Amino acid sequence: MHIKEIELNNFKSFGRKAKIPFFDDFTTISGPNGSGKSNVIDSILFCLGLSNSRSMRADKLTDLIYSIDGKSTGTAEVTIRF
């Protein structure tokens, strides 16, 4: 079993809906510092039920919701397709 796709919506730095496909052969996630690469791993931990916010680099669980100037939608969604 392997991950086929991750769909993120309002999770950490992903303010809009984002789909990340994972291909059968090889998939890499790259980008400059601060672009959200680690947030992809955090989203997997979140979706699999890890509820300790410290392990996802957040002070509290509400910090996992995307917000601008303290305003957020109030929800974050992560979907993993296997």
C-alpha positions as YAML, in Angstrom:
chain: A
units: angstrom
residues:
- id: 1
  name: MET
  ca: [0.00, 0.00, 0.00]
- id: 2
  name: HIS
  ca: [1.28, 3.48, -0.82]
- id: 3
  name: ILE
  ca: [-0.02, 7.04, -0.88]
- id: 4
  name: LYS
  ca: [-1.45, 8.00, -4.26]
- id: 5
  name: GLU
  ca: [-2.48, 11.59, -3.48]
- id: 6
  name: ILE
  ca: [-2.75, 14.11, -0.67]
- id: 7
  name: GLU
  ca: [-5.37, 16.85, -0.79]
- id: 8
  name: LEU
  ca: [-4.91, 19.84, 1.52]
- id: 9
  name: ASN
  ca: [-7.36, 22.63, 2.26]
- id: 10
  name: ASN
  ca: [-6.59, 25.41, 4.80]
- id: 11
  name: PHE
  ca: [-3.84, 23.34, 6.44]
- id: 12
  name: LYS
  ca: [-0.91, 25.42, 7.72]
- id: 13
  name: SER
  ca: [0.59, 27.23, 4.70]
- id: 14
  name: PHE
  ca: [-1.90, 25.75, 2.18]
- id: 15
  name: GLY
  ca: [-4.65, 28.39, 2.17]
- id: 16
  name: ARG
  ca: [-6.34, 27.11, -0.96]
- id: 17
  name: LYS
  ca: [-7.11, 23.55, -2.01]
- id: 18
  name: ALA
  ca: [-3.95, 21.78, -3.15]
- id: 19
  name: LYS
  ca: [-3.59, 18.28, -4.57]
- id: 20
  name: ILE
  ca: [-0.21, 16.58, -4.49]
- id: 21
  name: PRO
  ca: [0.03, 13.38, -6.55]
- id: 22
  name: PHE
  ca: [2.50, 10.68, -5.56]
- id: 23
  name: PHE
  ca: [3.58, 8.69, -8.59]
- id: 24
  name: ASP
  ca: [4.43, 4.97, -8.61]
- id: 25
  name: ASP
  ca: [8.10, 5.36, -9.51]
- id: 26
  name: PHE
  ca: [9.44, 8.43, -7.72]
- id: 27
  name: THR
  ca: [8.09, 11.66, -6.26]
- id: 28
  name: THR
  ca: [10.08, 14.52, -4.78]
- id: 29
  name: ILE
  ca: [8.93, 17.71, -3.11]
- id: 30
  name: SER
  ca: [11.35, 20.59, -3.43]
- id: 31
  name: GLY
  ca: [11.33, 24.34, -3.00]
- id: 32
  name: PRO
  ca: [12.96, 27.21, -1.16]
- id: 33
  name: ASN
  ca: [12.99, 27.59, 2.61]
- id: 34
  name: GLY
  ca: [9.56, 28.53, 3.93]
- id: 35
  name: SER
  ca: [7.62, 27.13, 0.96]
- id: 36
  name: GLY
  ca: [5.77, 24.47, 2.98]
- id: 37
  name: LYS
  ca: [7.68, 21.26, 2.25]
- id: 38
  name: SER
  ca: [7.61, 20.14, 5.89]
- id: 39
  name: ASN
  ca: [3.91, 20.96, 6.07]
- id: 40
  name: VAL
  ca: [3.23, 18.08, 3.67]
- id: 41
  name: ILE
  ca: [4.72, 15.64, 6.20]
- id: 42
  name: ASP
  ca: [2.80, 17.40, 9.00]
- id: 43
  name: SER
  ca: [-0.42, 16.93, 7.02]
- id: 44
  name: ILE
  ca: [0.19, 13.18, 6.77]
- id: 45
  name: LEU
  ca: [0.73, 12.96, 10.55]
- id: 46
  name: PHE
  ca: [-2.41, 15.05, 11.12]
- id: 47
  name: CYS
  ca: [-4.53, 12.85, 8.85]
- id: 48
  name: LEU
  ca: [-3.28, 9.64, 10.44]
- id: 49
  name: GLY
  ca: [-4.44, 10.85, 13.84]
- id: 50
  name: LEU
  ca: [-1.36, 12.25, 15.53]
- id: 51
  name: SER
  ca: [-2.94, 14.83, 17.81]
- id: 52
  name: ASN
  ca: [0.19, 16.18, 19.47]
- id: 53
  name: SER
  ca: [0.59, 19.67, 18.01]
- id: 54
  name: ARG
  ca: [4.24, 19.92, 19.11]
- id: 55
  name: SER
  ca: [5.24, 17.05, 16.82]
- id: 56
  name: MET
  ca: [3.65, 18.96, 13.93]
- id: 57
  name: ARG
  ca: [5.63, 22.12, 14.80]
- id: 58
  name: ALA
  ca: [2.65, 24.06, 16.20]
- id: 59
  name: ASP
  ca: [2.06, 25.52, 19.66]
- id: 60
  name: LYS
  ca: [-1.59, 24.47, 19.66]
- id: 61
  name: LEU
  ca: [-3.86, 22.53, 17.30]
- id: 62
  name: THR
  ca: [-5.58, 25.72, 16.08]
- id: 63
  name: ASP
  ca: [-2.20, 26.81, 14.66]
- id: 64
  name: LEU
  ca: [-2.63, 24.07, 12.04]
- id: 65
  name: ILE
  ca: [-5.44, 26.07, 10.40]
- id: 66
  name: TYR
  ca: [-4.37, 28.53, 7.71]
- id: 67
  name: SER
  ca: [-4.94, 32.12, 8.79]
- id: 68
  name: ILE
  ca: [-4.03, 35.63, 7.71]
- id: 69
  name: ASP
  ca: [-3.82, 38.33, 10.38]
- id: 70
  name: GLY
  ca: [-5.51, 36.00, 12.87]
- id: 71
  name: LYS
  ca: [-8.53, 35.41, 10.61]
- id: 72
  name: SER
  ca: [-9.24, 31.85, 9.52]
- id: 73
  name: THR
  ca: [-12.05, 29.72, 8.13]
- id: 74
  name: GLY
  ca: [-12.05, 27.69, 11.34]
- id: 75
  name: THR
  ca: [-11.38, 24.34, 9.66]
- id: 76
  name: ALA
  ca: [-8.51, 22.50, 8.04]
- id: 77
  name: GLU
  ca: [-8.91, 19.42, 5.86]
- id: 78
  name: VAL
  ca: [-6.43, 16.76, 4.81]
- id: 79
  name: THR
  ca: [-7.37, 13.78, 2.63]
- id: 80
  name: ILE
  ca: [-4.99, 10.95, 1.85]
- id: 81
  name: ARG
  ca: [-5.77, 8.50, -0.93]
- id: 82
  name: PHE
  ca: [-4.03, 5.14, -0.74]
...
